[in-house]
Amino acid sequence: MEKPFLLHMITPEKNISPFDANMAFDAGWDSVIPYTNIEMDEIQGIVQDTIFSRSPSALKRTGIFIGGRDTHTAMDMIEEAKKHMVPPFEVPVFADPSGAFTTAAGMVAITEKALKDKFSESFSGKKVVILGGTGPVGVASAVISAKAGNSVLLVGRSLDKAESIAKICNEKYGSKSVKGALDSDKASFLSDADIVFNTGAAGIQLMNDELIKNAVNLKICADVNAVPPAGISGIDAMDNVVAMKNSKSGCFGIGALAIGNIKYKSQHDCLKLMYKCDEPVYLHFEHAFEFAQKNV
Ligand SMILES: NC(=O)c1ccc[n+]([C@@H]2O[C@H](COP(=O)([O-])OP(=O)(O)OC[C@H]3O[C@@H](n4cnc5c(N)ncnc54)[C@H](OP(=O)(O)O)[C@@H]3O)[C@@H](O)[C@H]2O)c1
């Protein structure tokens, strides 16, 4: 009898996300097993109990998913899990804390394609401003954007916090060009931005009509917030590269549901790759972005 596909789902939080559990079943996993309130020093035990209980061939039907809310903890947990694999006793690992990696991947991939389709320009050498950028979606978006060759301002309400997170993006993930900036200064740095991402907490507007009108280089605005009011004024959640009426520069808007569609496909593809790959994979926002680029 063939062994079932088992996905061990780890989170430092008190529950795994039902969103991720549904996604895992829908991607073909037979069973998802939650491990909650997990700390870094417990990863070794979970990994070793996972790998030594099945033959290498059955391990191809076994995986570890890392959720939670924190980007850096999730990335550290991938590394910790990898450290305790004993090839050929090894399983794939995929992290998507708060769904942030796949959401960022979807948003940036649609933006990249829209720049090409609407302006015949590449997603490189642009000034990218990420409002509400200090959360998990903002951090992953910042690193992907900076690694593509853009200058990135990661914006928050505290300059110290924004700068320290920008430093982590550059030092830990090698993105080099991420800088922190203060939300209350945004009128000045938005005025010549090419691209604006809103990754702030749900239901908060961070870019109003006035800021959009004064942004003379603006080409693309993307808003991951699906809860009214729009995070960027004038973008409807359904908008999929739609001309923004409040922009004087001919900017196009991308809304949360259009982003969610690509996010969904990218997460589905990552979850599937885990049991389809010949060699174990370790997946995070950069791999999610590759899938998102194929899905737009
Ligand atoms: N479309 C999709 O498929 C999808 C999927 C997942 C998530 N989302 C959405 O993506 C967004 C970002 O998610 P996340 O988990 O990264 O966000 P988050 O951590 O909840 O918030 C991001 C940042 O927003 C800022 N913020 C919080 N309250 C604020 C306030 N009252 N005024 C101004 N700024 C405030 C904070 O930055 P500072 O404290 O540094 O200012 C925070 O770090 C949310 O809207 C979420 O609903 C969308």
The ligand as an SDF file (V2000), in Angstrom:
LIG
                    3D

 48 52  0  0  0  0  0  0  0  0999 V2000
   -4.1420   40.1490   -0.8260 N   0  0  0  0  0  0  0  0  0  0  0  0
   -3.6890   39.0510   -0.2220 C   0  0  0  0  0  0  0  0  0  0  0  0
   -3.6840   37.9610   -0.7690 O   0  0  0  0  0  0  0  0  0  0  0  0
   -3.1110   39.1730    1.1960 C   0  0  0  0  0  0  0  0  0  0  0  0
   -2.5270   38.0770    1.8550 C   0  0  0  0  0  0  0  0  0  0  0  0
   -1.9350   38.2560    3.1090 C   0  0  0  0  0  0  0  0  0  0  0  0
   -1.9940   39.5160    3.6910 C   0  0  0  0  0  0  0  0  0  0  0  0
   -2.6300   40.5360    3.0510 N   0  0  0  0  0  0  0  0  0  0  0  0
   -2.6790   41.8890    3.6060 C   0  0  0  0  0  0  0  0  0  0  0  0
   -1.3710   42.4270    3.4970 O   0  0  0  0  0  0  0  0  0  0  0  0
   -1.2320   43.5010    4.4120 C   0  0  0  0  0  0  0  0  0  0  0  0
    0.0850   43.3570    5.1280 C   0  0  0  0  0  0  0  0  0  0  0  0
    0.1060   42.1800    5.9200 O   0  0  0  0  0  0  0  0  0  0  0  0
    1.1950   42.0750    7.0750 P   0  0  0  0  0  0  0  0  0  0  0  0
    0.8610   40.8390    7.8490 O   0  0  0  0  0  0  0  0  0  0  0  0
    2.5650   42.2310    6.5080 O   0  0  0  0  0  0  0  0  0  0  0  0
    0.8020   43.4090    7.8780 O   0  0  0  0  0  0  0  0  0  0  0  0
    0.9820   43.8310    9.3890 P   0  0  0  0  0  0  0  0  0  0  0  0
    2.2110   43.2310    9.9390 O   0  0  0  0  0  0  0  0  0  0  0  0
   -0.3010   43.6250   10.1000 O   0  0  0  0  0  0  0  0  0  0  0  0
    1.1540   45.4190    9.2000 O   0  0  0  0  0  0  0  0  0  0  0  0
    2.1810   45.9680    8.4010 C   0  0  0  0  0  0  0  0  0  0  0  0
    2.6110   47.2930    8.9800 C   0  0  0  0  0  0  0  0  0  0  0  0
    1.5110   48.2060    8.9980 O   0  0  0  0  0  0  0  0  0  0  0  0
    1.8580   49.2390    9.9040 C   0  0  0  0  0  0  0  0  0  0  0  0
    0.6730   49.6700   10.6580 N   0  0  0  0  0  0  0  0  0  0  0  0
   -0.0110   48.9630   11.5940 C   0  0  0  0  0  0  0  0  0  0  0  0
   -1.0190   49.7050   12.0870 N   0  0  0  0  0  0  0  0  0  0  0  0
   -0.9480   50.9130   11.4750 C   0  0  0  0  0  0  0  0  0  0  0  0
   -1.6790   52.1190   11.5790 C   0  0  0  0  0  0  0  0  0  0  0  0
   -2.7370   52.2320   12.4090 N   0  0  0  0  0  0  0  0  0  0  0  0
   -1.3230   53.1610   10.7860 N   0  0  0  0  0  0  0  0  0  0  0  0
   -0.2690   53.0640    9.9490 C   0  0  0  0  0  0  0  0  0  0  0  0
    0.4750   51.9410    9.8070 N   0  0  0  0  0  0  0  0  0  0  0  0
    0.1370   50.8860   10.5660 C   0  0  0  0  0  0  0  0  0  0  0  0
    2.9120   48.6880   10.8700 C   0  0  0  0  0  0  0  0  0  0  0  0
    4.1330   49.3610   10.6060 O   0  0  0  0  0  0  0  0  0  0  0  0
    4.7930   50.4340   11.6240 P   0  0  0  0  0  0  0  0  0  0  0  0
    4.3520   50.0910   13.0170 O   0  0  0  0  0  0  0  0  0  0  0  0
    6.2570   50.2290   11.3970 O   0  0  0  0  0  0  0  0  0  0  0  0
    4.3010   51.7500   11.1420 O   0  0  0  0  0  0  0  0  0  0  0  0
    3.0460   47.2330   10.4290 C   0  0  0  0  0  0  0  0  0  0  0  0
    4.3600   46.7190   10.5300 O   0  0  0  0  0  0  0  0  0  0  0  0
   -2.4880   43.4650    5.2950 C   0  0  0  0  0  0  0  0  0  0  0  0
   -3.3800   44.4390    4.8250 O   0  0  0  0  0  0  0  0  0  0  0  0
   -3.0390   42.0670    5.0530 C   0  0  0  0  0  0  0  0  0  0  0  0
   -4.4400   42.0160    5.2480 O   0  0  0  0  0  0  0  0  0  0  0  0
   -3.1470   40.3890    1.8130 C   0  0  0  0  0  0  0  0  0  0  0  0
  1  2  1  0
  2  3  2  0
  2  4  1  0
  4  5  1  0
  4 48  2  0
  5  6  2  0
  6  7  1  0
  7  8  2  0
  8  9  1  0
  8 48  1  0
  9 10  1  0
  9 46  1  0
 10 11  1  0
 11 12  1  0
 11 44  1  0
 12 13  1  0
 13 14  1  0
 14 15  2  0
 14 16  1  0
 14 17  1  0
 17 18  1  0
 18 19  2  0
 18 20  1  0
 18 21  1  0
 21 22  1  0
 22 23  1  0
 23 24  1  0
 23 42  1  0
 24 25  1  0
 25 26  1  0
 25 36  1  0
 26 27  1  0
 26 35  1  0
 27 28  2  0
 28 29  1  0
 29 30  1  0
 29 35  2  0
 30 31  1  0
 30 32  2  0
 32 33  1  0
 33 34  2  0
 34 35  1  0
 36 37  1  0
 36 42  1  0
 37 38  1  0
 38 39  2  0
 38 40  1  0
 38 41  1  0
 42 43  1  0
 44 45  1  0
 44 46  1  0
 46 47  1  0
M  CHG  2   8   1  16  -1
M  END
$$$$
